[in-house]
Amino acid sequence: MPVDLSGRVAIVAGGSRGIGRATAAALVAAGARVVLTSRTQANADEAADGIGDGAVGLQAHVAAADDARACVEFALARYGRVDILVNNAGTNPAFGPVIGQDHARYAKTFEINVWAPIMWTNLVWQGWMAEHGGAVVNTASLGGLFAEPNLGIYNASKSALVHLTRHLALELAPGVRVNAVAPGVVRTRLSEELWKEHESVVINDTPLRRIGEPEDVADAIAFLASDAAAWITGETLVLDGGQSLRATATGAGA
């Protein structure tokens, strides 16, 4: 089935750049109307203006309950429904060995990468999806499936998100489908440490011989949000150009 989201309304939490912005654009191209968020209104507006008709930007810190609630209420007031939620925002302030991290970095990582998706999913469930159904897609990471140096806290948070995706899929069925994507090394600002200074090495370690682009992930998210994936829930789709086929994962980024 082609990806057709005509008449659907989506929220992309963390949608002003990288995978989030590409996802908002892919959803609009498939016919959806999209509310995308950023920590500043200026960045949200810039992203929405770049996408064009069908996208609107809204300031919202993904871990701030009042901001999240206001965003869902905005979407409902403006469009009358919320059919799709993409929990895309992520952070990694805890780069380095696990044993060397402090509680503040750990807490921030899990607040953004784990708690925020739970909170946003709860809000769209209460506001619309419990009665009308819908689809939730979480942006996890290939790192959530592997162990690797210097990314232990981040990867643990993404592993938790993968597991939570399965729990939420079970709890919210049959009306709401919940899936995740697990990108490998993708050309985003968050994952620059994994590729920017050694892109040729990453490419050589990737069977498909290129780094992923945000659009590669965005197209998969649009698919999972659409009726083309109507019998898929609780799954995590790996998008890595074959990086995980290597004996040791080369890295993960989302």
Secondary structure, DSSP 8 states (H G I E B T S, - for coil): -----TT-EEEEES-SSHHHHHHHHHHHHTT-EEEEEESSHHHHHHHHHHH-TTEEEEE--TT-HHHHHHHHHHHHHHHS---EEEE--------S-GGG--HHHHHHHHIIIIIHHHHHHHHHIIIIIHHH-EEEEEE--GGGGS--TT-HHHHHHHHHHHHHHHHHHHHHTTTEEEEEEEE-SBSSSTTGGGTTT-HHHHHHTSTTSS-B-HHHHHHHHHHHHSGGGTT--S-EEEESTTGGGSSS------
